[in-house]
């Protein structure tokens, strides 16, 4: 178990990134920039066409599958991951023995272990590889990856990891450990976003403007990475979804399911979950997750920057 910083010559491989959203597209671009031949896959053909125009391979992913050395699956959840791997057009059945799947979605540890076993039965390695860092770090190849899997899975994935990640945390030789660590990260990240929104709007009730909140608190002990990253969205009144509200009922739901199975009480997580559910119920699910502040603003009769309603 350890931490590996990546900055070495990258061995060119045939790789695919399935799921060209804000994270997956940046990862695909980073892999391409790292010298790999990269195929992009997405349910949105415009995203695939865009990636091909920027240097991605033009042949169909289904035709290229048997040539691939590594496949990063960067979709929303466990159901989509399973569909990509083992659904009607699942890619695992087409992959050559010795290739590797990097599963990057936030999923329960037990699901990761199941996927690893099913991949292994087909001669394919599986790396439990949840990601963190946001769209900007995905685009610059500087993600942090919380990974676990067999030594052979790590070895097969290494050339792709070298081009997409700044840091790979090697958390064990069995799938599931990476997903467990990601659940811990998501617990904190979701709570920190909700706490930021609560602190910012509480400050407004006391005459502290959102601008002054960011200026001062970001330099004080009450700050967090999420505060410094998300609070400026509120100040700008810009809720374009870099990470949407809808992600959090899913991810905090996974955390709470794991907590329940461990007979562990997670009341702060549960409180944050309710705020994201309230935001989704207000029709804000597709907005940036900083929009959870609108729940507090509505309840307190506050007007946030850019809110003309």
C-alpha positions as CSV (number, residue, x, y, z in Angstrom):
1,X,0.0,0.0,0.0
2,X,1.4,3.4,-0.9
3,X,1.4,6.5,-2.9
4,X,3.0,6.7,-6.3
5,X,3.8,10.1,-8.0
6,X,3.9,9.8,-11.7
7,X,6.4,11.6,-13.8
8,X,8.1,9.2,-16.2
9,X,8.3,8.4,-19.9
10,X,5.0,7.1,-21.0
11,X,4.8,3.8,-23.0
12,X,2.3,4.2,-25.9
13,X,-0.7,1.9,-25.8
14,X,-4.1,1.5,-27.4
15,X,-6.6,2.8,-24.9
16,X,-10.3,3.7,-24.7
17,X,-12.2,6.1,-22.5
18,X,-15.9,5.3,-22.2
19,X,-17.9,8.2,-20.9
20,X,-16.8,11.5,-22.4
21,X,-18.3,13.8,-19.8
22,X,-16.5,16.6,-18.0
23,X,-14.1,14.1,-16.3
24,X,-13.8,11.4,-19.0
25,X,-13.2,13.9,-21.8
26,X,-10.3,15.5,-20.0
27,X,-8.9,12.0,-19.2
28,X,-9.2,11.0,-22.9
29,X,-7.5,14.3,-24.0
30,X,-4.7,13.7,-21.4
31,X,-4.2,10.1,-22.6
32,X,-4.0,11.4,-26.2
33,X,-1.5,14.1,-25.2
34,X,0.5,11.4,-23.5
35,X,1.1,9.6,-26.8
36,X,-1.5,6.9,-26.7
37,X,-3.8,5.9,-29.5
38,X,-7.2,6.7,-27.9
39,X,-10.7,5.8,-28.7
40,X,-13.6,7.7,-27.1
41,X,-17.0,6.2,-26.4
42,X,-20.1,8.0,-25.2
43,X,-23.9,7.8,-25.7
44,X,-23.7,11.3,-27.1
45,X,-22.3,11.0,-30.6
46,X,-21.4,14.7,-30.7
47,X,-18.9,14.1,-27.9
48,X,-17.3,11.2,-29.8
49,X,-17.1,13.3,-33.0
50,X,-15.6,16.2,-31.1
51,X,-12.9,13.9,-29.6
52,X,-12.2,12.4,-33.0
53,X,-11.7,15.8,-34.5
54,X,-9.2,16.6,-31.8
55,X,-7.1,13.5,-32.6
56,X,-9.0,10.5,-31.3
57,X,-9.2,7.4,-33.3
58,X,-11.9,7.4,-36.0
59,X,-12.8,3.7,-36.1
60,X,-15.7,2.3,-34.1
61,X,-14.9,1.3,-30.5
62,X,-16.6,-2.1,-31.0
63,X,-14.2,-2.8,-33.9
64,X,-11.1,-1.7,-32.0
65,X,-11.9,-3.5,-28.8
66,X,-9.7,-6.5,-29.5
67,X,-6.7,-4.2,-30.0
68,X,-7.1,-2.3,-26.7
69,X,-4.6,-2.6,-23.9
70,X,-6.7,-0.5,-21.4
71,X,-10.2,0.8,-21.0
72,X,-11.1,3.5,-18.6
73,X,-14.8,3.5,-17.7
74,X,-15.8,7.0,-16.6
75,X,-19.6,6.8,-16.2
76,X,-22.1,7.9,-13.6
77,X,-22.7,4.8,-11.4
78,X,-22.6,1.1,-10.8
79,X,-25.4,0.3,-13.2
80,X,-23.8,2.1,-16.1
81,X,-20.4,0.5,-15.3
82,X,-21.9,-2.9,-15.4
83,X,-23.7,-2.2,-18.6
84,X,-20.6,-0.9,-20.3
85,X,-18.6,-4.0,-19.1
86,X,-21.2,-6.8,-19.4
87,X,-24.4,-5.4,-21.0
88,X,-25.8,-6.3,-24.4
89,X,-22.7,-4.7,-26.1
90,X,-20.4,-5.2,-23.2
91,X,-16.8,-4.5,-24.0
92,X,-15.2,-7.2,-21.7
93,X,-16.2,-10.0,-24.0
94,X,-14.3,-8.3,-26.9
95,X,-11.1,-7.5,-25.0
96,X,-8.0,-9.5,-25.4
97,X,-6.6,-11.5,-22.4
98,X,-4.2,-9.4,-20.3
99,X,-5.9,-6.1,-21.1
100,X,-7.2,-4.0,-18.1
101,X,-10.3,-2.2,-17.2
102,X,-10.0,1.0,-15.0
103,X,-13.4,1.5,-13.3
104,X,-13.5,5.1,-12.3
105,X,-17.1,5.7,-11.1
106,X,-18.1,5.9,-7.4
107,X,-19.5,2.5,-6.6
108,X,-19.9,0.3,-3.5
109,X,-16.8,-1.8,-2.6
110,X,-18.8,-5.0,-3.0
111,X,-19.8,-4.1,-6.5
112,X,-16.1,-3.5,-7.4
113,X,-15.1,-6.9,-6.1
114,X,-17.9,-8.5,-8.2
115,X,-16.8,-6.7,-11.3
116,X,-13.2,-7.8,-10.7
117,X,-14.2,-11.4,-10.4
118,X,-16.3,-11.3,-13.6
119,X,-13.5,-9.6,-15.5
120,X,-11.0,-12.1,-14.2
121,X,-13.2,-14.9,-15.5
122,X,-12.7,-13.5,-19.0
123,X,-8.9,-13.1,-18.6
124,X,-9.2,-9.3,-18.2
125,X,-7.6,-7.4,-15.3
126,X,-9.8,-5.0,-13.3
127,X,-8.4,-1.9,-11.4
128,X,-10.8,-0.4,-8.9
129,X,-9.8,3.2,-9.7
130,X,-12.1,6.0,-8.5
131,X,-10.9,9.5,-9.4
132,X,-10.7,12.8,-7.7
133,X,-9.6,16.3,-8.7
134,X,-12.3,17.7,-10.9
135,X,-12.6,18.5,-14.5
136,X,-9.6,20.9,-14.6
137,X,-7.2,18.3,-13.2
138,X,-8.7,15.6,-15.5
139,X,-7.9,17.9,-18.5
140,X,-4.4,18.5,-17.3
141,X,-3.6,14.9,-16.5
142,X,-3.2,15.6,-12.8
143,X,-5.9,13.5,-11.2
144,X,-5.6,11.7,-7.9
145,X,-6.6,8.1,-8.3
146,X,-7.5,5.8,-5.3
147,X,-6.7,2.4,-6.8
148,X,-6.7,-1.2,-5.7
149,X,-6.2,-4.4,-7.7
150,X,-3.8,-7.1,-8.4
151,X,-0.1,-6.3,-9.2
152,X,-0.8,-7.5,-12.7
153,X,-3.7,-5.0,-13.0
154,X,-1.5,-2.2,-11.8
155,X,1.2,-3.2,-14.3
156,X,-1.2,-3.3,-17.2
157,X,-2.8,0.0,-16.2
158,X,0.5,1.8,-15.6
159,X,1.0,3.4,-19.0
160,X,-2.5,4.9,-19.0
161,X,-2.2,5.9,-15.3
162,X,1.0,7.8,-16.1
163,X,-0.7,10.0,-18.6
164,X,-3.9,10.8,-16.6
165,X,-2.8,11.1,-13.0
166,X,-0.5,13.1,-10.9
167,X,-0.8,10.7,-8.0
168,X,-2.0,7.1,-7.7
169,X,-2.7,5.8,-4.3
170,X,-2.0,2.1,-4.3
171,X,-4.5,0.8,-1.6
172,X,-4.2,-2.9,-1.8
173,X,-4.2,-5.9,-4.1
174,X,-7.9,-6.5,-4.1
175,X,-10.7,-4.5,-5.7
176,X,-12.9,-2.7,-3.3
177,X,-10.3,-0.8,-1.3
178,X,-10.2,2.0,-3.8
179,X,-14.0,2.3,-3.7
180,X,-14.0,2.3,0.1
181,X,-11.5,5.2,0.1
182,X,-13.6,7.1,-2.5
183,X,-16.6,6.7,-0.2
184,X,-14.6,8.4,2.6
185,X,-13.6,11.2,0.2
186,X,-17.2,11.7,-1.0
187,X,-18.6,11.8,2.5
188,X,-16.2,14.7,3.3
189,X,-16.6,16.4,-0.1
190,X,-20.4,16.4,0.1
191,X,-20.5,17.5,3.7
192,X,-18.0,20.3,2.9
193,X,-20.1,21.6,0.0
194,X,-23.2,21.7,2.1
195,X,-21.3,23.3,5.0
196,X,-19.9,25.9,2.7
197,X,-23.4,26.8,1.5
198,X,-24.7,27.0,5.1
199,X,-21.8,29.2,6.2
200,X,-22.1,31.5,3.2
201,X,-25.8,32.0,3.6
202,X,-25.6,32.3,7.4
203,X,-23.0,35.0,6.9
204,X,-25.5,36.8,4.6
205,X,-28.0,37.0,7.5
206,X,-25.3,38.9,9.4
207,X,-24.4,41.3,6.7
208,X,-21.5,39.4,5.3
209,X,-21.6,39.4,1.6
210,X,-20.7,36.3,-0.4
211,X,-17.7,38.2,-1.9
212,X,-16.4,39.0,1.6
213,X,-17.1,35.5,2.8
214,X,-14.8,34.1,0.1
215,X,-12.1,36.7,0.7
216,X,-11.9,36.2,4.4
217,X,-12.8,32.6,5.1
218,X,-10.6,31.2,2.3
219,X,-7.7,32.5,4.4
220,X,-8.9,31.3,7.7
221,X,-9.2,28.0,9.5
222,X,-12.8,27.4,8.4
223,X,-11.8,27.0,4.8
224,X,-11.8,23.8,2.7
225,X,-10.9,22.8,-0.8
226,X,-14.6,22.6,-1.6
227,X,-15.2,26.1,-0.2
228,X,-12.4,27.6,-2.2
229,X,-13.6,25.8,-5.4
230,X,-17.4,26.1,-5.1
231,X,-18.1,29.4,-3.2
232,X,-16.8,31.5,-6.2
233,X,-19.5,29.9,-8.3
234,X,-22.1,31.4,-5.9
235,X,-20.4,34.8,-6.0
236,X,-20.5,34.8,-9.8
237,X,-24.1,33.5,-9.9
238,X,-22.7,30.8,-12.3
239,X,-24.2,27.4,-11.8
240,X,-23.1,25.7,-15.0
241,X,-22.6,22.1,-13.9
242,X,-19.0,21.2,-13.5
243,X,-20.2,18.8,-10.9
244,X,-24.0,18.6,-10.6
245,X,-26.4,18.5,-7.6
246,X,-27.6,15.2,-8.8
247,X,-24.3,13.5,-8.2
248,X,-24.6,13.9,-4.4
249,X,-27.8,11.9,-3.7
250,X,-26.1,9.1,-5.5
251,X,-22.7,9.3,-3.9
252,X,-23.9,10.1,-0.4
253,X,-26.5,7.4,-0.8
254,X,-23.6,5.0,-1.4
255,X,-21.9,6.3,1.7
256,X,-25.0,5.8,3.8
257,X,-25.7,2.3,2.5
258,X,-22.1,1.3,3.4
259,X,-22.5,2.9,6.8
260,X,-25.8,1.0,7.4
261,X,-24.1,-2.3,6.5
262,X,-21.3,-1.5,8.9
263,X,-23.8,-0.4,11.6
264,X,-22.1,3.0,11.6
265,X,-24.1,6.2,12.4
266,X,-23.3,9.0,9.9
267,X,-25.7,11.8,11.0
268,X,-23.7,14.7,9.4
269,X,-23.7,12.8,6.0
270,X,-27.4,12.3,6.4
271,X,-28.0,16.0,7.0
272,X,-26.0,17.0,3.9
273,X,-27.9,14.4,1.9
274,X,-31.2,16.0,2.8
275,X,-30.0,19.4,1.5
276,X,-29.0,18.0,-1.8
277,X,-32.3,16.1,-2.1
278,X,-34.0,19.4,-1.3
279,X,-32.0,21.1,-4.1
280,X,-33.0,18.4,-6.5
281,X,-36.6,18.8,-5.5
282,X,-36.4,22.5,-6.3
283,X,-35.5,21.5,-9.9
284,X,-31.8,22.3,-9.4
285,X,-30.5,18.8,-10.0
286,X,-28.7,19.6,-13.3
287,X,-27.1,22.8,-11.9
288,X,-23.6,23.0,-10.3
289,X,-23.6,21.5,-6.8
290,X,-22.9,24.9,-5.4
291,X,-26.6,25.5,-6.1
292,X,-27.3,23.7,-2.8
293,X,-26.9,27.3,-1.4
294,X,-30.2,28.1,-3.0
295,X,-32.0,25.8,-0.5
296,X,-30.7,27.9,2.4
297,X,-31.4,31.1,0.5
298,X,-35.0,30.2,-0.2
299,X,-35.6,29.1,3.4
300,X,-34.1,32.3,4.8
301,X,-35.6,34.7,2.3
302,X,-32.1,35.7,1.0
303,X,-31.2,36.8,-2.6
304,X,-28.0,35.2,-3.9
305,X,-25.8,37.0,-6.5
306,X,-27.4,36.7,-10.0
307,X,-30.8,35.7,-8.6
308,X,-33.4,38.0,-10.1
309,X,-36.4,36.0,-8.9
